[in-house]
Amino acid sequence: MPVGNSGEPAQFVEARTRLHDRLTGQHDHALDEKGRISVPASFRAKLGLVEGSEVVITRHLSDRCVLVYRPDAFEQTLERAESADDEKALMALRVLSGAARTQRIDKLGRVTIPTTLRAFALLEGDCYVIGQDQHIEVWNQAEWETAHDASRFQGLNIHRLL
């Protein structure tokens, strides 16, 4: 078995590197009166976001949350939808691109969620900022708890996933 520089098997080093590059974790934040929310420092670091960096904010297709992407990751998402050559994918493309707004990270690491997207996701007050691999989801805390209640996972063979 190939071994990495640390003496660990190379597959473990590679897996740790892939995990390190992914956005993971759930952070409690509050939307302020101007509709701004803090992007966690660890997320900003992994995405290379600094003051003035642009992000694309759009709505989720099936859940009441907003999605925050780096522009290049959002472009890849749109390209995947375009190449699907499927009527539902084209509808998804219409929603994702139609709702998308470009915003900038401010000097305190916050981003403004546009009013229409805040209304869609019922965002006000306490929110969850959640890492989802290469993008971020922002949820109203009560909506998250309802959408992810343990009863919704009944019948799922969880052992295959964990």
Steps between C-alpha positions, in 0.01 A plus 500: 500500500650839401592717797482881519768728650340473845533121501123460454364297211465728196124433475450652848707805411300544177165460680602753768605745227164463320314552828716803581395659168127447565278745682353315795340602825198684633542846648247708694485858377248781506380700203535867589246776433660571160468138388868415546635175634853407597673241288697282746874570489578136418266517199653829383847349526410184306324702229771765486254778584634832619353849523354587160481141374189424300261218579187387321189454712199313368209294628487127554279309259306294754585629849435839660861611525743708299821380340825695497761415234832629378432623145705220341313230696166654405606501134585128527156434649334682210714311248397164651134600474544618141673179395233277655278550194193429708186710537519500882867600489410794275226602743754479783740713298230762454431516875865495610617764256184709524525529878878549506646823631865599529608648833834596656653394829546802728799575723339309791444187290127558454288470191161661436221258412269680252147572623327263255724211603456578870123490449519171308709330772312667789833638625490731799677493832675175588622295205719202429790538257581151377791374291396281206825396331565792260213730594322633808135470601334761722190379686244647734561289813136392539481403130817291536363319807172424320666388178751279681290358781604144588159366398576592136779244498287206612532207262839618372766234531736735678762230549577512127581868532704504821 
